[in-house]
Amino acid sequence: MSVEGLLSVVRATVEQAEYGFFVTLNASGAPDVRLMQHFPPEEDLSVCLGTSRGSRKVGEVRNDGRSALAFQDPVETAYTALYGLARVRDDASAKERYWREEWSAFWPAGPGAEDYVLIEFVPHRIELMNLSRDIAPDPYGLRAVTLIRKGDRWEPAEG
């Protein structure tokens, strides 16, 4: 399958998942995992997540932006793992764009709430497997296809 085809499968896997596992590094360098609701990926596959300014995730991202997002598609027996860098965004236009009305229960003031911030995640490496679409290199199902970002392009990883 072409790189463009693989990226299409990645996008579909992320879009169909209601939640993803966001992995950050805590102060001692150990991974912390949290299930979070995400917004659809942008053209460059960056993903935004809304959260509380005082959350553990915000502190961890500010301390060390290295992180990962993982999504599962049980119907297609598939997963996508994105590895990259995250940063905290607090600009009004982004908060307005990345808002869900159901979140008013947490932030009654809406996207302008002082406590509401975004985590913007930009991937530089992707792993994917999709058994329904026969995307699983030999030995079948024991390793994933890996793509690496080179500038504005994605390329298969060497080896």
ABEGO torsion letter per residue (X at the ends): XBAAAAAAAAAAAAAABABBBBBBBBAAGBBBBBBBBBBBBBAAGBBBBBBBAABAAAAAAAABABBBBBBBBAAAGBBBBBBBBBBBBABAAAAAABBBAAAAAABAAEAABAABBBBBBBBABBBBBBAAAGBBBOBBGABBBBBBBBEABBBBBBX
